[in-house]
């Protein structure tokens, strides 16, 4: 599914699990180039729909990835995230 909020952030919910976060304010070319950089980086070669929580592409060349498995509903779930500078690979 696709959701757009009041500040033009777009959330693509993948059917196999995981979410891509983007912004209508960032050019599509930038978003796709940054996503391609993430998917081609050795650090993130394990990413597949369903084994990450989100890839956040809303902040230009600064990309945030939460590659922890999608947690099952519990009251004690915690998450960590890492960031990636897509500009370093361009």
Secondary structure, 3 states (H helix, E strand, C coil): CEEECCCCEEEEECCCCCEEEEECCCCHHHHHHHHHHHHHCHHHCCCCCCCCCEEEEEECCEEEEECCCCCCCCCCCCCCCEEEEHHHHC
